Amino acid sequence: MELESGPLHAAGRQRRRLRRIIARAAGTQYYGAQLRQAGVDPRRFEPHDLGRLPMLDRGIMANHGLDAFLTVDRAGLVSVATSGSTGTPGRFLRSWVEEAAYSALWMRVYAAYGCRPWDAQVNIAITDKPDRKGPLKLLRRAGLLPRIEKLGSDTPAAELLARVQALDPPILTGYAGAIEALADHVLATGAQVRPPRAVFCTAMEVTDRCLELAERAFRAPAVDVYVTNEFGVIAWSCPMRRDVLHLNDDALIVEVLGADGTPAPAGTVGELVVTSLGLTSMPLIRYRMGDMAARLAGTCECGRRLGLMTRVQGRTAHVIRRPNGAPITTPLITSLFGRIDAHEWVRRYQVREEPGQRLRFLLNARRPPSESQRNALTQSVESALGRDFRIAFEYLDEIPMTPSGKLQYLVPLKQ
């Protein structure tokens, strides 16, 4: 699915696909009304006209009902649900062909890291989540493609290690928190795992710490994959530059918006708003992801003609803000631990905002820290946050995952 020629060709293709989506959407109850209200002619729709349409979210879809967004009869469509990690699960409908396109975006990522369609894989996530329907599932059932072995993200690390060693998968995927915990256990015990082709980390903020541990433990490239149930793979780590992600902007239009709803400058973190160029059964136009990242200018030296973005910095629903409104992000907190090597004794952390401009750091320590280690962490955190917050530390035997099986690093006061 790589782009075949230069930026002008890509922009022209994106424009044609967008017009096709808008033309289909114009026939729906919801989008038809929004286009008329905005005074936009679907036949002459241009990418810059997206800004004239309102943004969409799960609440709006729930209020209007799914039928208001459908261009076809719902019979035969596949139902897709989100985890509800922000508290509001979503439900979407799409065709089998659209599900196949979802899988094709994954194949682009796998191919970039030398993986093959017939490679078996282990996926550490939610085990009670239903398998996605579509052509690949049928091929797996028929034995023409290897099955995906699912392991629970809440499974103890020692059990996960034993299963991964026994299954010996060429592809290892999973929630970033679960991959990090497994990698940490592998390194702590000195266990040996045959290197997979790559380790793909998903479903939450993927930190430098997670990627570094995974590469050391599994002796394989660690990949940040920004993938959602709504759109599939949105972006993924460049094999040459792990710090940037390639956007699948031949399949999606990704806007990064500031607090006022206008486009954020390149390099500035904002809210991600996505439009699918392939979902025609139930178009998703200007859909608010609830995630924060920044677009990056220019092209990558790897030669792929895809747009660039930073790794996801956090979720809008989970952000803690300073008194001046500036966000505190997961990468910032992780860096405060990293610069004093606190990860050597801190296994996991969570930051909770409390009334009275207070931040409580919950720490799951792998061993009791020395007094100098405690002081170093206090000084590191105070230097970055002490001017705006009163800081406290609390040590816990365990920091639980959310019901969706993910680790929430930041918990703002409203929660």
Number of C-alpha atoms within 10 A of each C-alpha: 11 10 15 10 9 11 14 9 12 17 14 11 14 19 18 16 18 25 18 17 23 25 19 21 26 20 16 19 15 19 23 18 13 17 18 12 11 13 11 16 14 20 11 10 17 15 13 7 13 18 14 13 16 15 17 17 17 15 12 12 17 12 9 12 12 16 16 16 24 23 17 17 9 16 8 11 18 16 13 16 14 15 19 12 19 12 11 12 12 17 17 20 24 21 21 15 14 19 22 15 18 21 17 16 19 17 17 16 22 19 11 13 19 9 18 14 12 12 15 18 20 21 22 27 25 19 15 9 12 9 10 14 15 18 14 19 17 12 13 14 12 11 10 11 16 17 18 17 16 18 19 17 26 18 14 13 19 12 12 21 19 13 15 20 14 10 13 17 23 18 20 25 22 22 23 29 28 27 28 25 19 26 23 19 19 21 15 11 9 10 14 12 17 14 18 17 21 23 27 26 30 25 22 23 28 24 21 17 15 22 23 14 21 28 17 15 23 23 16 17 19 26 27 28 28 23 19 14 16 22 22 18 24 23 27 28 24 22 17 10 12 17 13 20 27 26 24 23 21 21 23 22 21 22 22 24 20 16 9 7 13 12 15 18 15 15 14 16 21 24 26 23 21 22 24 24 24 21 25 21 20 25 24 24 25 21 20 18 18 15 21 24 20 23 24 18 12 11 14 18 10 10 7 14 22 21 20 24 24 22 26 25 24 25 23 17 16 22 22 24 15 14 10 7 8 10 16 17 20 23 17 14 19 17 17 20 20 16 12 14 14 20 17 14 16 17 17 19 24 19 21 18 21 16 8 8 13 16 23 17 19 20 20 19 19 14 10 12 14 10 8 9 16 13 12 17 19 17 15 19 18 17 11 13 16 15 10 15 18 14 18 15 14 11 14 12 10 13 17 12 15 11 12 17 21 23 23 21 24 22 18 15 16 10 10
